[in-house]
Amino acid sequence: MEKLNDKWLRLVGVPLVAILGNFIFYLPENNGNNISVWKGLFFSLIECVSFWEVSRLGIILARKRYPQLTQTKYRILYIFSWYVLSTIIMRIGITYLYDVTLFWGYPISARSYWINLLVPFLFTVPIAAIYEGKYLYKQWWATYYEAEQLKKENLQSQLDSLKSQINPHFLFNSLSTLSSLVSEDPKRAERFIEELSSVYRYVLHTNESSLTTLENELHFIEAYVHLLQTRFGKGIDVHIEVDEAYYSFQLPPLTLQLLVENTVKHNAVTPSKPLLIRIFTDEVNNLHVLNTLRKKTNLVPSSQTGLKNIARKFQLLKQPDILVKQTGDCFQVTIPLIPSSVQPSPASYENTAY
């Protein structure tokens, strides 16, 4: 159990209670019986120290027996019982001793017994509240801090897990594209490898961060689209219409890559009917990725892992949900952009050496 740290409370509280108690409740009677003010204060101080230490012992025992935040009501009940019993025993005992010895030069009346019994409660209740309030606050803060740390660790763990799902997925699809291109056009395959190495270098850099700027992501997606157009030629038509005012806004790395990749994966791509992809922003800090919808005839049912990963990232980052809308001829995903006040880890595509 943590040591009871109440040094200043005792140094200030004990004299203050002794002085206030003596002047408010006993000074008139002491003056009427010609008892010195200093004598009254001295013995009030001795009584206050004794009573405070006994009460403090009850607090220590209560915390030792019921230390947890969930045991607060039992701890308070223990302290309350201790205070009542100790007050009755000590005050009645001291008053009786004064009475039988005529310590103050006169017998103690029944009224004085009641006053001596009830007066301590006027001070012990606020003092007990101070002790318990400080203890509860420390417990609450410790619990809150531990919960936040656990939440952050869990968040980082889940983000890392999501990244590990995305990167191998990206590499696998890129290699599949390269495999089909090698036999068709070796020179274009060589150019594709160069572009792929540049793009994957960015993937490795962003793997260390939870957020990146929209500007970085747009530079990356331009290179990624070039890879796709290396293979599909005029079969893919990409339009990027992003207001530069949003370049400093943020989003999870590779978000655009996943969305564009899914578009190509699930739709027919032919020069006669190009696949149109639009990437644009609106006035309420959203990024939209829209594509024409022409599903492949031999398409394997999708598990929507990519969309689920993106949605999960925004949930972990405590951001609004992404929106998915599908009509008869188009598919659209709306992503909330994150203000730049949430600082990302550095991962700049422009500074990446090719």
TATAHU-V606028 format. One record per residue. N is the residue number from 1. D_CENTER is the distance of its C-alpha to the mean C-alpha in Angstrom with 1 decimal. Layout:
n=N d_center=D_CENTER
n=N d_center=D_CENTER
This chain:
n=1 d_center=27.0
n=2 d_center=25.8
n=3 d_center=28.7
n=4 d_center=29.0
n=5 d_center=28.5
n=6 d_center=30.6
n=7 d_center=33.3
n=8 d_center=33.2
n=9 d_center=32.9
n=10 d_center=36.1
n=11 d_center=37.9
n=12 d_center=37.5
n=13 d_center=37.2
n=14 d_center=40.3
n=15 d_center=42.8
n=16 d_center=41.4
n=17 d_center=41.8
n=18 d_center=45.2
n=19 d_center=46.5
n=20 d_center=45.2
n=21 d_center=46.4
n=22 d_center=49.8
n=23 d_center=50.5
n=24 d_center=49.3
n=25 d_center=50.9
n=26 d_center=53.6
n=27 d_center=55.0
n=28 d_center=57.5
n=29 d_center=58.9
n=30 d_center=59.1
n=31 d_center=61.0
n=32 d_center=63.4
n=33 d_center=64.2
n=34 d_center=64.5
n=35 d_center=61.5
n=36 d_center=60.2
n=37 d_center=56.8
n=38 d_center=55.8
n=39 d_center=56.9
n=40 d_center=54.8
n=41 d_center=51.7
n=42 d_center=52.3
n=43 d_center=52.4
n=44 d_center=49.6
n=45 d_center=47.5
n=46 d_center=48.6
n=47 d_center=47.8
n=48 d_center=44.4
n=49 d_center=43.5
n=50 d_center=44.8
n=51 d_center=43.0
n=52 d_center=39.7
n=53 d_center=39.8
n=54 d_center=40.7
n=55 d_center=37.8
n=56 d_center=35.4
n=57 d_center=36.7
n=58 d_center=35.7
n=59 d_center=32.1
n=60 d_center=32.0
n=61 d_center=33.6
n=62 d_center=31.3
n=63 d_center=28.2
n=64 d_center=29.9
n=65 d_center=30.8
n=66 d_center=27.7
n=67 d_center=24.7
n=68 d_center=21.9
n=69 d_center=19.7
n=70 d_center=21.3
n=71 d_center=24.7
n=72 d_center=24.4
n=73 d_center=27.4
n=74 d_center=29.6
n=75 d_center=28.9
n=76 d_center=29.7
n=77 d_center=32.8
n=78 d_center=33.9
n=79 d_center=33.6
n=80 d_center=35.4
n=81 d_center=38.2
n=82 d_center=38.6
n=83 d_center=38.9
n=84 d_center=41.5
n=85 d_center=43.6
n=86 d_center=43.5
n=87 d_center=44.3
n=88 d_center=47.2
n=89 d_center=48.6
n=90 d_center=48.3
n=91 d_center=49.4
n=92 d_center=52.2
n=93 d_center=53.3
n=94 d_center=53.3
n=95 d_center=55.1
n=96 d_center=57.6
n=97 d_center=58.3
n=98 d_center=58.9
n=99 d_center=61.1
n=100 d_center=63.4
n=101 d_center=63.8
n=102 d_center=64.3
n=103 d_center=61.9
n=104 d_center=61.7
n=105 d_center=65.4
n=106 d_center=65.2
n=107 d_center=64.2
n=108 d_center=60.7
n=109 d_center=60.9
n=110 d_center=59.1
n=111 d_center=57.2
n=112 d_center=56.0
n=113 d_center=54.7
n=114 d_center=52.5
n=115 d_center=51.3
n=116 d_center=50.5
n=117 d_center=48.6
n=118 d_center=46.5
n=119 d_center=45.8
n=120 d_center=43.3
n=121 d_center=41.0
n=122 d_center=40.7
n=123 d_center=39.0
n=124 d_center=37.3
n=125 d_center=35.2
n=126 d_center=33.4
n=127 d_center=33.2
n=128 d_center=31.8
n=129 d_center=29.2
n=130 d_center=28.2
n=131 d_center=27.9
n=132 d_center=25.9
n=133 d_center=23.7
n=134 d_center=22.7
n=135 d_center=22.3
n=136 d_center=20.0
n=137 d_center=17.8
n=138 d_center=17.6
n=139 d_center=16.9
n=140 d_center=14.2
n=141 d_center=12.4
n=142 d_center=13.1
n=143 d_center=11.8
n=144 d_center=8.5
n=145 d_center=8.2
n=146 d_center=9.6
n=147 d_center=7.4
n=148 d_center=4.2
n=149 d_center=7.2
n=150 d_center=8.6
n=151 d_center=6.2
n=152 d_center=6.6
n=153 d_center=10.2
n=154 d_center=10.7
n=155 d_center=9.8
n=156 d_center=12.1
n=157 d_center=14.6
n=158 d_center=14.9
n=159 d_center=15.3
n=160 d_center=17.9
n=161 d_center=19.6
n=162 d_center=19.9
n=163 d_center=21.4
n=164 d_center=23.8
n=165 d_center=25.0
n=166 d_center=25.6
n=167 d_center=27.5
n=168 d_center=30.2
n=169 d_center=30.6
n=170 d_center=31.3
n=171 d_center=33.7
n=172 d_center=35.5
n=173 d_center=36.3
n=174 d_center=37.3
n=175 d_center=39.7
n=176 d_center=41.1
n=177 d_center=41.9
n=178 d_center=43.5
n=179 d_center=45.5
n=180 d_center=47.1
n=181 d_center=47.8
n=182 d_center=49.6
n=183 d_center=52.6
n=184 d_center=52.9
n=185 d_center=52.7
n=186 d_center=52.2
n=187 d_center=52.0
n=188 d_center=49.2
n=189 d_center=47.5
n=190 d_center=47.7
n=191 d_center=46.1
n=192 d_center=43.5
n=193 d_center=42.7
n=194 d_center=42.3
n=195 d_center=39.9
n=196 d_center=38.0
n=197 d_center=37.5
n=198 d_center=36.3
n=199 d_center=33.8
n=200 d_center=32.6
n=201 d_center=32.1
n=202 d_center=29.5
n=203 d_center=27.9
n=204 d_center=27.7
n=205 d_center=26.3
n=206 d_center=23.4
n=207 d_center=22.6
n=208 d_center=20.8
n=209 d_center=18.4
n=210 d_center=15.8
n=211 d_center=17.3
n=212 d_center=20.8
n=213 d_center=22.8
n=214 d_center=25.0
n=215 d_center=28.0
n=216 d_center=27.4
n=217 d_center=27.0
n=218 d_center=30.2
n=219 d_center=32.2
n=220 d_center=31.2
n=221 d_center=32.1
n=222 d_center=35.5
n=223 d_center=36.3
n=224 d_center=35.2
n=225 d_center=37.3
n=226 d_center=40.2
n=227 d_center=40.0
n=228 d_center=40.3
n=229 d_center=43.2
n=230 d_center=44.9
n=231 d_center=45.4
n=232 d_center=45.6
n=233 d_center=47.3
n=234 d_center=47.8
n=235 d_center=46.2
n=236 d_center=42.8
n=237 d_center=42.4
n=238 d_center=39.1
n=239 d_center=38.5
n=240 d_center=35.6
n=241 d_center=35.3
n=242 d_center=32.2
n=243 d_center=32.2
n=244 d_center=31.7
n=245 d_center=29.5
n=246 d_center=26.7
n=247 d_center=27.2
n=248 d_center=24.3
n=249 d_center=21.8
n=250 d_center=19.8
n=251 d_center=19.4
n=252 d_center=18.9
n=253 d_center=21.9
n=254 d_center=24.9
n=255 d_center=24.0
n=256 d_center=27.5
n=257 d_center=29.2
n=258 d_center=28.1
n=259 d_center=29.2
n=260 d_center=32.5
n=261 d_center=33.2
n=262 d_center=32.8
n=263 d_center=35.1
n=264 d_center=37.8
n=265 d_center=37.3
n=266 d_center=37.9
n=267 d_center=40.5
n=268 d_center=44.1
n=269 d_center=44.7
n=270 d_center=48.3
n=271 d_center=50.1
n=272 d_center=52.0
n=273 d_center=48.9
n=274 d_center=46.0
n=275 d_center=42.4
n=276 d_center=40.9
n=277 d_center=37.3
n=278 d_center=35.9
n=279 d_center=32.6
n=280 d_center=32.1
n=281 d_center=29.7
n=282 d_center=29.9
n=283 d_center=29.5
n=284 d_center=26.1
n=285 d_center=24.1
n=286 d_center=24.8
n=287 d_center=26.4
n=288 d_center=29.0
n=289 d_center=30.7
n=290 d_center=33.9
n=291 d_center=36.7
n=292 d_center=40.1
n=293 d_center=40.3
n=294 d_center=43.1
n=295 d_center=42.0
n=296 d_center=43.9
n=297 d_center=46.5
n=298 d_center=45.8
n=299 d_center=42.0
n=300 d_center=40.3
n=301 d_center=37.8
n=302 d_center=34.4
n=303 d_center=31.3
n=304 d_center=29.2
n=305 d_center=27.0
n=306 d_center=26.4
n=307 d_center=25.2
n=308 d_center=23.0
n=309 d_center=21.4
n=310 d_center=20.8
n=311 d_center=19.4
n=312 d_center=17.0
n=313 d_center=15.7
n=314 d_center=15.1
n=315 d_center=13.3
n=316 d_center=11.0
n=317 d_center=10.4
n=318 d_center=9.9
n=319 d_center=13.4
n=320 d_center=16.5
n=321 d_center=18.7
n=322 d_center=21.6
n=323 d_center=25.0
n=324 d_center=28.0
n=325 d_center=31.5
n=326 d_center=34.8
n=327 d_center=38.3
n=328 d_center=41.7
n=329 d_center=41.9
n=330 d_center=38.4
n=331 d_center=34.8
n=332 d_center=31.9
n=333 d_center=28.2
n=334 d_center=26.1
n=335 d_center=22.9
n=336 d_center=20.6
n=337 d_center=20.5
n=338 d_center=17.4
n=339 d_center=18.3
n=340 d_center=18.9
n=341 d_center=16.5
n=342 d_center=13.9
n=343 d_center=15.9
n=344 d_center=17.0
n=345 d_center=18.5
n=346 d_center=22.2
n=347 d_center=24.3
n=348 d_center=27.4
n=349 d_center=30.0
n=350 d_center=32.6
n=351 d_center=32.4
n=352 d_center=32.9
n=353 d_center=36.4
n=354 d_center=38.5
